[in-house]
Amino acid sequence: MLKRIIYICLGIASLTLAVSGCKTPELIHKDVNNATPESYNGSRDTTNTAAEVTWQDYFTDPNLKALIDTALSNNQELNITLQEIQIAQNEIRVRKGEILPSVNIGAAAGVDKVGRYTSQGANDANTDIKPGKEMPDPLQDYMVGAFATWEIDIWHKLRNAKKSALSSYLASVEGKNFMVTNLISEIANSYYELLALDNELAIVKQNIEIQNNALEIVKYQKDAARVTELAVRRFQAQVLNTKSLQYGIEQEIIEAENRINFLVGRFPQKVERNSAVFADLIPDTIHEGIPSQLLANRPDIRQAELELVASKIDIQVAKADFYPSLEISAGIGFNAFNPNYLFNTPQSLIYSLAGELVAPLINRNAIKARYLTANAKQIQAIYNYEQTILNAYVEVANQLSNIKNLEQTYNLKSQEVDALNESVAISNELFNSARADYMEVLLTQREALESKFELIETKMKQMSATVNIYQALGGGWK
C-alpha cells in the first residue's frame, strides 16, 4: 500500500513538472496590413490588366518572342531556381515521412568471449541447452528482426512542419515565377536597346556621308578662295568626331548582343532582329486595373505572403517543443547463439514494446530562444510582405507616370528633329551662297545629330516603359 502511494505521488509530481514545462513565453504580436489605395491615378477601371495577357500576346516581334522562348529553357539562373524548387519539394517528403513510423529490418552476427570467472561466464558455464551439453565457448550471437519507432504527433508538431514545408515550396514556385517576369523584362529591354543602337548607328553613317560631302564642298570653296584652311580643318574634325561615335556605338551593339546571348544561355553570336521597324513602334495602351489586383498578379507579393504563412506555422512547431513528446518503440525478431536454433520458437523469439513520455525541463532556455526566434522571423516576414506590396505599388505608379511623360517628350523631340533637319538644309544653302558662316553649319549639324539620338533614346525609353509596366503589374509568368 505504501509503495502504491509513493508511486502515485511521484506520478503527480512528474505531471506537475510536465505541466509547468508547457508554459510558453509571451510573444510580440503584429497585425498584417495588406491594404492598398483604391486606384493609381483616380481611375477605377477594373478591366483585365496587362498582367492577364500572356507574354506571347504582349510581345509581337517574332525575333523577340524566339529569344524569350529560348531563354525560358536555357537560362542557367532560371534552371538553378528550378532545382531549388525540387529541393523544397523533397523537403515536403521528408516532413511527411517524419509523421509515419520508422520501420527497419536487420540482421546481425557476432562472437563474444567472456572470462570464466566473471558473473556472465560462470552463469553460461552452468547453463545446459541440452542435457549433458554446455554453452559453447566462445559464445556466438545471431539475430534477425524488425524494429520500429514512432513519435505520436500529439501537438501537431510534425504535421505543422509539413505544412510549413509546403508553404515554403509554394513560395519557391512563386519566386521562380517572379524570376520569369524579370528575365522576360530584361531580355525585352535589352532587345529594344539593341534596336535603338542599330538605328543610332544608321544615323551616324548617314551623317558621315553627309559630312564627307560637305567637306568636299568646303575644299572646293577653299580652292576658290571663298573660305580658309580653318574651315576645311573644322569640317574634317567634325567628320572624324562622328566616325569615332560610330565605333563607340558598334562596341555597345556587341555588348548588348552578348548580354542577350548570356540571358538566352548561349555563347556570343549574332542576334536576329529587324531594326527597321523600331521607328514605327507604338506603345500599346496599358490597362493598369486597380492596386488590389497586384496581390494576386505579382509573384513576389504571393511569395512574400506564402513565406509569411510558413513563418506563422513555424511558431506552432517551435511552441510544440515546450510540450511532452510521446514516442513508441517496438521490435520483434529471433536471437540465438547458434544458427540452427535461430528460428526455434518460442525459445529464440524476442520482442519488445515500450512507450516514452518526455517533457523538457533543463533545456527550456534553448527552446524558449527558438520560440522567440520563430516569432521574430514571423514579424520580419510581415514587414517584408508589407514592403513588397508598397514597392509593387510604387513601381506601377512610377511607370504609369513615366509612360505619360515620355509620350509628351517624344512628341516634342519629333518636332525638334524636324525643325533641326530643316535648319541643316537652310544652313547649307546659306553657306553655299556665302550668306552664313561655316560655324553655323557645323553647329546646326551637331545639334541635328544630337536631337536624332535623343529621339531614338526617347523611343527606347518608351518601349522599355511598356516592358517595365508589364513586369510591375505582374505579367509574364502565366
Secondary structure, 3 states (H helix, E strand, C coil): CHHHHHHHHHHHHHHHHHHHHCCCCCCCCCCCCCCCCCCCCCCCCCCCCHHHCCHHHHCCCHHHHHHHHHHHHHCHHHHHHHHHHHHHHHHHHHHHHHHCCEEEEEEEEEEECCCCCCHHHHHHHCCEEECCEECCCCEEEEEEEEEEEEEECCCCHHHHHHHHHHHHHHHHHHHHHHHHHHHHHHHHHHHHHHHHHHHHHHHHHHHHHHHHHHHHHHHHHHHCCCCCHHHHHHHHHHHHHHHHHHHHHHHHHHHHHHHHHHHHCCCCCCCCCCHHHHHHCCCCCCCCCCHHHHHHHCHHHHHHHHHHHHHHHHHHHHHHHHCCEEEEEEEEEEEECCHHHCCCCCCCEEEEEEEEEECCCCCHHHHHHHHHHHHHHHHHHHHHHHHHHHHHHHHHHHHHHHHHHHHHHHHHHHHHHHHHHHHHHHHHHHHHCCCCCHHHHHHHHHHHHHHHHHHHHHHHHHHHHHHHHHHHCCCCCC
